[in-house]
Amino acid sequence: MLVYPESSENGLQNMATDWWLFENASTASFRHYTWSKTETSFGYGQDWKWVEETTCLSIDQLIRRPTGGGIVRHGNDWTYCLILPYKHHSFRISPIELYKEVHQCIGCAFAEANFKTTLQPCTSKKGRIIPGDCFQEPVGWDLMNAAATKKIAGAAIKRSRKGLLLQGTIEIGEKLNFDEKEFENNFIRFLSDVFQEQNDYVRWPENLEVERKRIYEQFSNLEWKKNRVRV
């Protein structure tokens, strides 16, 4: 699994980098990143007008993700991106099972730091659920605190013939005092076990800024933010 260096950028840059990785991945890839300022993202399928009303932010201030899910407030969270190209053997795992596996890995990494968590049960009830406010509305296989009263980690997925993109976020509360680098190393180790991969820590290509410019411009355009049209 290719592991890219940590970076800290604004929301549009973060989304553009994730999508660039998705478009160019030849094997499983992972990166952890932070947000250079407080921002709010919303899911690919959400109605932008409803998101404006809910967050009290204008569409110009919001970031539409290329993955699904609901509203997420960034800035103090621990964000990561995981990619499986369609030729990877783990691409055969169903999205819901992958969601569970990834959150189990996070739970195991927290356990290494003596922080107990549990998984939100996945209901057998079928039907379309319209995403809302991500951390206020836990869904099946989200990672919760030990008492199951607070959501700790959630993720959103994009799956296509190209592969699978998972964008995940972990809420790091003030009471959760732990070594973030140690947590990251353990999380990556558990992921590599699940995907049966050896980790390869790589550098960003020198031309990344140029390569992702087209994607950045598309994700910053109002046609994308409002109508999901990449022009």
Secondary structure as UniProt FT lines:
FT   STRAND          2..9
FT   HELIX           11..24
FT   STRAND          29..35
FT   STRAND          39..42
FT   TURN            44..45
FT   HELIX           48..55
FT   HELIX           59..61
FT   STRAND          62..64
FT   STRAND          71..74
FT   STRAND          77..85
FT   TURN            86..87
FT   HELIX           89..92
FT   HELIX           95..112
FT   TURN            113..114
FT   STRAND          117..119
FT   HELIX           134..136
FT   TURN            140..141
FT   STRAND          143..145
FT   TURN            146..147
FT   STRAND          151..159
FT   STRAND          163..171
FT   TURN            174..175
FT   HELIX           180..195
FT   STRAND          200..201
FT   TURN            206..207
FT   HELIX           208..211
FT   HELIX           213..220
FT   HELIX           222..227
//
